[in-house]
Amino acid sequence: MNQTKHCWQNYVDYYKCTTAKGEDFRPCKQFYHSFRSLCPKAWTDRWDGQREAGNFPVHLDK
């Protein structure tokens, strides 16, 4: 089964959660563990770079 959508959604949900609640907010960790197990590292590395450069395609503060 293709897990691309689940990978993407968990990545976005993790960063939305930590932006809203902080990195120590325990429920955010579930999103983290999910995207780490579903997503290829090359994808998350690229998305991390986009977030840091300010050109990630999703507003994580909304």
N, C-alpha and C positions, 0 to 999 in steps of 0.2 A: 504494500500500500504506500502511496506517495505521501510523505510526511512534510513536504515543503511548506504547506500552509500552516501546519501546526508549529513547525520550527519558527517561521516568521512571526506568528501571533504570540508565541511564548517569549520571543526576544523582545518584541514591542511591549508586551504586557509587563515584563520584568522592568524595563527602563521607565515605563509610565508609573509603575508602582513605586520604584525607588525614588523617582523624582517627586512624587506626591507624599510619600511616607518616610523616606530615608532608607539607606542601605541596611540598617539594622532591623527594619520591620520584618519580622519572621515570615509572614505569609508571602512576601515577595520571593523568598528563596525557592518556593515550588516552581515558579516560572523559570528561575535561573537553572535549576536542575533539569527541567524539561528541555529548555533550548540547548543546554550543553549536551544532552544525550541525543537530541534529534538533528542538530545543525552541524554541517561540516565546519571545521574551524576556519577554513578559508573564507566562508561566508560571514561568520561573526567577526573575523578580523577586518573584513571590508566594511561591514556595517559600523564597527567601532570607529574606524577611520572616518567614515562619513559623519558620524555623530560628533567626533572631535573637530572636524572641519566645518561643522555647521550646515552641512548639506544633506543630512539624512532626510528621506522623503516623508517622514511622519513627525508631527509635532508631539513630542513626548511629554509636554507639560499640560496637555489637555485631556 
